[in-house]
């Protein structure tokens, strides 16, 4: 039962991104750098492996930045919805 629940939770973001890709006509590059409209969540998670939240203090002021975002990752974040955009600081 736990395995089934885990697979359901794992498949939700994949389903959501694929649905938004169909609605918008966007594509995401796969492992072979070919444009794809059916990315797996495993591949999407792999793309985000190098992304990091960086906190820098300048003159006593805290600045938060997201490091290693590229155009493909920004596109995936925008396809993921407003909550994801807000988390990565891309709203607007």
Secondary structure, 3 states (H helix, E strand, C coil): CHHHHHHHHHHHHHHHHHHHHHHHCCCEECCCCCEECCCCHHHHHHHHHHCEEEEEEECCEEEEEEECCCHHHHHHHHHHCHHHHHHCCCCC
